[in-house]
Amino acid sequence: MERRWKLWLPGAIPPVLYLVGIAVPAVDGPHVWLGLPSLVWWMVLSAASVSAVLAYFERARGGEEE
């Protein structure tokens, strides 16, 4: 059972990033980071984390080698 918890824990990262991005004033304000609004960078980070978590799940699932 403990292994299951560790397996699914990374899946909570993207939703937490989306929710935190709305609450943090440094992100959800009129700020510009490297020429783009800070919220755009935060959403790019969140989208990259979704891709990373999906890749993690795919590797952790193990193998259907064809």
C-alpha positions as semicolon CSV with decimal commas, in nm:
position;residue;x (nm);y (nm);z (nm)
1;M;0,000;0,000;0,000
2;E;0,286;0,238;0,078
3;R;0,430;0,189;-0,270
4;R;0,100;0,296;-0,421
5;W;0,109;0,623;-0,227
6;K;0,461;0,696;-0,349
7;L;0,360;0,613;-0,704
8;W;0,066;0,855;-0,714
9;L;0,219;1,138;-0,513
10;P;0,382;1,306;-0,819
11;G;0,038;1,322;-0,979
12;A;-0,059;1,591;-0,730
13;I;0,212;1,831;-0,848
14;P;0,040;1,984;-1,157
15;P;-0,296;2,063;-0,990
16;V;-0,115;2,217;-0,694
17;L;0,091;2,434;-0,930
18;Y;-0,223;2,558;-1,105
19;L;-0,392;2,647;-0,777
20;V;-0,083;2,809;-0,626
21;G;-0,031;3,017;-0,940
22;I;-0,361;3,191;-0,879
23;A;-0,289;3,256;-0,510
24;V;0,072;3,381;-0,520
25;P;0,086;3,759;-0,575
26;A;0,427;3,741;-0,744
27;V;0,274;3,521;-1,013
28;D;-0,079;3,656;-1,045
29;G;0,012;4,021;-1,070
30;P;0,120;4,274;-1,330
31;H;0,476;4,141;-1,342
32;V;0,689;4,059;-1,643
33;W;0,950;3,783;-1,640
34;L;1,182;3,773;-1,942
35;G;0,936;3,969;-2,151
36;L;0,625;3,760;-2,080
37;P;0,364;3,797;-1,809
38;S;0,452;3,596;-1,501
39;L;0,130;3,393;-1,518
40;V;0,226;3,272;-1,867
41;W;0,558;3,144;-1,733
42;W;0,378;2,977;-1,444
43;M;0,140;2,800;-1,683
44;V;0,435;2,687;-1,898
45;L;0,594;2,545;-1,584
46;S;0,268;2,372;-1,498
47;A;0,233;2,225;-1,847
48;A;0,592;2,098;-1,833
49;S;0,517;1,936;-1,498
50;V;0,214;1,760;-1,649
51;S;0,437;1,616;-1,920
52;A;0,697;1,509;-1,664
53;V;0,436;1,341;-1,443
54;L;0,286;1,156;-1,740
55;A;0,632;1,033;-1,840
56;Y;0,691;0,922;-1,481
57;F;0,365;0,727;-1,474
58;E;0,446;0,566;-1,806
59;R;0,784;0,445;-1,678
60;A;0,655;0,342;-1,336
61;R;0,371;0,143;-1,487
62;G;0,617;-0,103;-1,624
63;G;0,620;-0,283;-1,931
64;E;0,417;-0,399;-2,213
65;E;0,705;-0,472;-2,445
66;E;0,580;-0,566;-2,786
